[in-house]
Amino acid sequence: MGEFGDLLRNARAYRGVTLADAERATRIHRRYLAALEQEAFDVLPPLTYARGIVRAYAQYLGLDPVTVLAKFEEAHGQRSGGFRVVPAVKSVPRTGHWAPNFAIIAFMVVISAVVFAWIYSALSPHPKQAPTLLLADTPTATNGPTAAITPAAALATPPAFVVTATPTAIQSPTLAASSATPSPTSPPPSPTPSPTPTSHTFVIAATDRVWVEASVDGNVALAKVMSPGERVTLQGKTLSVTSGNAPKVRVYVDGQDRGPLGSTWSESQTYP
């Protein structure tokens, strides 16, 4: 027996239990437990189940299951000549198979169609319009109407000759009358009246200390005592000014000096 069997047997003896006691505690048949201690691995079930028996028996004996399993694998491999994994199905070599990418093929077909259409439209000749020949009606025509015929009609009935109108050709009465009639002239445009300003700029200037009250468009905008040289600017359509010393107040409308508010002591004026 080797090291693995001695380890299990000595551990069981140290605990003071028999194989029957171990069988009752682990629910493992004593025949398998004795086979492990004697390293009679042929008695054990398949290797997968045998590993489970080794792990459970090692835990029951208070041994490290990992160490005991390693020793079991080593002892079992020496007895069986090592492990060799044989594949159940023989591998078949894969042959290369090329699968076309239909998305790339469709994209290339569309691009080719677009390029072909562009080249065809660029290189194909465009139909040209047949020229028109202007021929005189008769050899004796004097600045009369001309007939427009196509080259096919000209080849079918070739004219005897072509008469070109000269500056001395006689004009038809209708044409002369139309040229003699003067063209009517359009009347000169009427002058556009300048728009009346809807808002004015009013400036109230005091030449002395004076009380002034001003209303713009009916609303009181100023009511105070103005100092000499003080100016107040207001905006609106109408301005009403009242002062207790009218000669000392001057009013400007849109930059135009309207002079003093009045000549008496207390006066009122409306601008503009």
Secondary structure, 3 states (H helix, E strand, C coil): CCHHHHHHHHHHHHHCCCHHHHHHHHCCCHHHHHHHHHCCCCCCCCHHHHHHHHHHHHHHHCCCHHHHHHHHHHHHHHHHCCCCCCCCCCCCCCCCCCCCCHHHHHHHHHHHHHHHHHHHHHHCCCCCCCCCEEECCCCCCCCCCCEEECHHHHHHCCCCCCCCCCCCCCCCHHHHHHHHCCCCCCCCCCCCCCCCCCCEEEEEEECCCEEEEEEECCEEEEEEEECCCCEEEEEECCEEEEECCHHHEEEEECCEEEEECCCCCCEEEEEC
